[in-house]
Amino acid sequence: MLKNLINKLDEIEKSLFHISIKIKVDVKPVYTPKDVAKILDVSVQYVYQLMSKGEIDFHKPGGKKAYFSAQHIQDYAFQNHCKSRRKIYKEAVDYVNNEEGGNHDK
């Protein structure tokens, strides 16, 4: 029962995070560095740093202004997933239960 509750809370937490980013991003088809900074809650200068380091995808039609798609912003925002303590605990419990049950995957 507790295991099911933990799983459900993890699913809800992940869904809410994705929904909050999608609400900010799915409003228009193209975004400027200023828009991206506002969505990610960082400075415009930081967005330009990300661009120059190649850490975020963007388009530069005609070699002038930079533009981002919603997918570019989401890809950047959702990289480097960090697990919650709850998720790590659940995985540890599942691992121990599988080991005790003789279900050894190698």
C-alpha positions in Angstrom: 0.0 0.0 0.0 2.8 2.4 1.0 4.7 1.4 -2.1 1.7 2.2 -4.4 1.2 5.6 -2.6 4.9 6.5 -3.1 4.7 5.5 -6.8 1.6 7.6 -7.3 3.1 10.7 -5.6 6.2 10.4 -7.8 4.0 10.3 -10.9 2.0 13.3 -9.7 5.2 15.3 -8.9 6.7 14.6 -12.3 3.5 15.5 -14.1 3.1 18.8 -12.3 6.7 19.8 -13.1 6.2 19.0 -16.8 2.8 20.8 -16.9 4.3 23.9 -15.3 7.0 24.1 -18.0 4.6 23.3 -20.8 2.2 26.0 -19.7 5.0 28.6 -19.9 6.3 27.2 -23.2 3.3 26.1 -25.4 1.9 29.6 -25.8 3.7 30.6 -29.0 5.8 28.9 -31.7 9.0 30.9 -31.5 10.8 32.4 -28.6 13.6 35.0 -28.2 16.5 34.8 -25.8 14.5 37.3 -23.6 11.5 35.0 -23.6 13.7 32.0 -22.7 15.3 33.9 -19.8 11.8 34.7 -18.5 10.6 31.1 -18.8 13.7 29.6 -17.2 14.0 32.4 -14.6 17.5 33.3 -15.5 19.2 36.4 -17.0 19.3 37.1 -20.7 23.1 37.1 -20.4 22.9 33.6 -19.1 20.8 32.5 -22.0 23.5 33.9 -24.4 26.2 32.0 -22.4 24.2 28.8 -22.8 24.0 29.5 -26.6 27.7 30.2 -26.9 28.7 27.1 -25.0 26.3 25.0 -27.2 24.2 23.9 -24.1 20.9 24.9 -25.6 19.6 24.4 -29.2 18.5 27.4 -31.2 18.0 28.7 -34.7 19.6 31.8 -36.2 18.0 32.5 -39.6 20.1 34.7 -41.8 22.8 34.7 -39.1 21.2 37.5 -37.1 18.6 37.1 -34.3 18.4 33.8 -32.4 15.1 32.0 -31.9 14.1 29.0 -29.9 11.3 26.5 -30.3 9.2 25.2 -27.4 11.0 21.8 -27.8 14.4 23.5 -27.4 13.4 25.0 -24.1 11.8 21.8 -22.8 14.9 19.8 -23.8 17.1 22.1 -21.9 14.8 22.3 -18.9 14.4 18.6 -18.5 18.0 17.5 -18.9 20.1 16.2 -15.9 17.1 14.6 -14.1 17.7 14.5 -10.4 15.8 11.9 -8.5 13.9 12.8 -5.3 14.7 11.0 -2.0 11.4 9.3 -2.3 12.3 7.9 -5.7 15.7 6.8 -4.6 14.2 5.1 -1.5 11.6 3.3 -3.7 14.3 2.0 -6.0 16.4 0.8 -3.0 13.4 -1.0 -1.5 12.6 -2.5 -4.9 16.2 -3.6 -5.3 16.3 -5.2 -1.9 13.0 -6.9 -2.4 14.2 -8.4 -5.7 17.5 -9.5 -4.1 15.7 -11.2 -1.2 13.2 -12.9 -3.5 16.0 -14.5 -5.5 15.3 -12.5 -8.6 19.0 -11.8 -9.4 19.5 -9.9 -12.7 23.0 -10.0 -14.0 
